[in-house]
């Protein structure tokens, strides 16, 4: 294993280094020799990498030594009590700042022992080709060899099993197909920003874009919608963003009543209610109220897309009923990303 020892030239550190070398580990020692002695490492000097450095002054330039490390033994520091009273800043820098520098480089370089592994929950297992979502998994120390790490598990990635994985088992990288969706998500965010600028709308400072991909992200630009929720209490206000020829599939609400105000672009709204069908071509400034039970779908006709202001009663996540039942079978049909 790859082991780093800070303060490795001190009495305790040098004895630890001797033991690690005896067990055939790759050992890297950091020590500024302010209290330790190079003579303590005389027996193993040719078998280790020694770096004379005060870690309180930073370790970023030595980051290559920390990469893929298995263990860090942090023993560097000043220990005398009386000098710490007369010179507290020096002791603070050595003991506190030095420790912080080591913790930060370990975090940056994803030190293996600082990472948690991804496991299926005890009541969850998956067959070949099934999707894995966040609710299916838990994260625990330690990270096993070849296991998917918590750091690798991202909301912007799509995970599918390559083989049957039993309940509670660890997720090995070789058994999981990973499709990183962040690039596509950022592309969509940039298009939403452009539409918001064209429509001259102002969004709250910490707005979040909700991306609805009803048939998967790969079909988003044909079937989908982006929205920013401004407020959702006793009443709700949202901005809806559609790109050219993008369709929001047919759905109805049993409780919510909503009014569409077209802010930008041209929208085709198809309504079905009481066995009557109506098609409306709506332009900026036009409004239409969709009552509970009205089946509706809409599509952007403009080459630059469209923006709709939706004002409604409280929006309830479980109050959307799609006519195509295949949509409700897709559990991961929403992604989120900050607007800014």
C-alpha positions, 0 to 999 in steps of 0.5 A: 500500500501507499502510505504517507507519514508526516512527522516521520523523522520523530521518535514515534514517526520513525518507528512507524516508518520502520514497521511500514517498510518492513511490511513492504509498503511504499512509504513517503515521509514529510518532516521539516526536521525542526524536532525530528532527526534524519538519523532516525530514518538511517536504516530505511533511508534508501527504501523511502521517499523523504521530503523535508518540508513544513506542512503548515506552509502548504502541501499543494505542490506535493500533491502528486505524492498524495494521489491514490494514497491508501493511508496518511499517518499525520504525526507532525506537530509541536508538543512542548507546552511552555513554548506554546504559551509564549508563541501561540501563533507558531503552534497554531500554524504547525498544529492546526493549519498543518492538520487542515492542509493535510485534510484538504489535500486528502479531500482533493485527491480523494484519499481512498480511506476517506471515501465511502463505497456505494451499496444497495440497501438491504431491501433492494436488489436489481436485475440486468439492465435495471436503472439504479436511483439514489433511493436504492443505495446507501454509502458506507466506509470503507471503500472496497477495491473496484467498488463505485465510490460515493464521490463517483455517484452523481445526480448527473449520471445515469446508472444501469446494472450489467448483471443481477446484483443481490440485496445489500451488495456492494456496487462494483464499477465493472457491474454498472454501466455509467452514463454521465449526463452533466454535459447534456444538462449544462447544454439545456441550462444554457438554452434556458438562460438564452430564452430567459434573456430573450423573453426579458424575464427576471428570476430569483437569485437562487433559482433552480431549473427543473428539467422534465424528460418524459421519455428520457434525457436522450429524447428531451428536445422532442418531449420535455419541458424546463421550469423555474418555480417562483413561488408555490404556497396557496398559489403558484407561479412558474416560468415554463420554457419550451424549445423549438417543436418541443412537446409537453405530453398530454396530461390533466390535473384533478385539483390544480387550476392553472392559467397560461400567459404567453410571454415569448414565442408562439405556442400550440395548446391542444385541449380536450374536455367533455369530449370536445377538442380545441386547438389554440395557437397562442402568441405573447400576451394571450392567456388561457385557463386550464381547469381541473380535468382538462386534458392538455398538451402544448408545443413551441412553434417558434424557431427561438422557442417559447416562454409561458408564465403559469399562475395556478393554485398550489402545485402538488407533485402527485397531481399530474396524470399523463395519458401515456402510462409509460411516462409514469413508469419512468421513475427518473424523469426529472433532473435539476440544476441551478439557473446561475 
